[in-house]
Amino acid sequence: MMNHRCPEFKALLAEIQQGLRYAFQTENEVILLTASGTGGLEAALVNTLSPGDKVLAISIGAFGDRFAEIAAAYGADVERLAFDWGTAADPEAVQARLAQDEEREIKAVLVTHNETSTGVTNDLEAIADVVRAHGALLLVDAISGLVALPLPTDAWGLDVVVAGSQKAFMIPPGLAFVSVGPRAWEAARQARMPRFYWDFQSAHRYAERGETPFTPAVSLVYALVEALRMIREDGLETIQARHARWGRAVRAGLTAMGLQLLASGPHASNAITAAYVPEGVDGAAFRRILNEQHHIVIARGQGALRDRIFRVGHLGYVNEVELVGALLQIGQTLRDLGAPVAPEAGWAAAQAALRGSGFKIQDSGQQVRRHPATQPPSAAEENERA
Ligand SMILES: *Cc1c(COP(=O)(O)O)cnc(C)c1O
């Protein structure tokens, strides 16, 4: 490992800061923490709030609940605004609740951008509008949505946005990224929740001289540099179009084989899809067979949906051949377990959705990094390169 206080490492941190600002679409400082995503959420709370502060926690699933629980653990006065799992938060309901707060007691609103436990993406732009009109800080868990789905931090006026390394950033778990806007810095100067490891002001002081306060996960920083270069080369627009195509393909595939999705409307996530386990099928056995016999890992549900749904992740470092293959295998395994599904119909629908999108690899004229999300070069491209 490189010494984390040497000039070479400072150069990596500087490059990362630029890459993260691009990924978050922000001019704000983005703080790098060695932590899983949850550490980033805890940091967002303890740096901006004081014990007893009133907080409105919007929840549409397990991760929304977790954000609320962390706030409560640090002594915030948490009011939950919960919506049914599988649906998105209704911005009008948020507006109605905030409109009742004439005394402006609510200091912060917590919201999940993309709820991984249900496969639902909130209308964050609309929620941000109503929160800004009220004046509370908006703290966003964008851990599974950032990069994969549109989230222009500055254009939407988001005060704190948290992301993590292991989702659309395509690298192993262990780093969290937190964008901190001007209003959040101001709040940080007043905030009295206890903090040491998470302290943004100390992170900022060290960042000014090209360091982190504590030893960061150096190996993950190398990985992040490379991932951010890939993100920059592809461009957010291309990456997000790719996720939209994957989302459509997975929803089309699962539906065509005869399964029911948990969320299918305009809020269905393009990063992860949840579907009901067919009646009579043992969800745990289904996942075990896929894993042991076909080397495909899908997730179970969380909370009350634990054994009732399964979830297919399609974000970050995804290979379309694997994606379509996984759908076929999901169908075949369910059929083997006695469910009335049509795997081939699902496979064909997913293929059609992938092909029908008009997706093309753009020739940027540069040496393109051939990560699996791109297609192999054409013969003409190969010749040109040779
Ligand atoms: C993955 C995830 C988290 C964080 O989980 P960690 O295990 O702490 O990395 C938080 N929120 C959402 C929406 C997530 O998808």
The ligand as a Gaussian input file, in Angstrom:
#p B3LYP/6-31G(d) Opt

LIG

0 1
 C      -27.070000      -0.330000       0.041000
 C      -27.897000       0.758000       0.601000
 C      -27.590000       1.398000       1.811000
 C      -26.357000       1.153000       2.623000
 O      -26.059000      -0.060000       2.981000
 P      -24.603000      -0.438000       3.551000
 O      -24.768000      -1.878000       3.762000
 O      -24.389000       0.336000       4.785000
 O      -23.623000      -0.041000       2.484000
 C      -28.400000       2.426000       2.230000
 N      -29.441000       2.836000       1.516000
 C      -29.768000       2.264000       0.343000
 C      -30.928000       2.799000      -0.420000
 C      -29.004000       1.205000      -0.146000
 O      -29.320000       0.638000      -1.313000

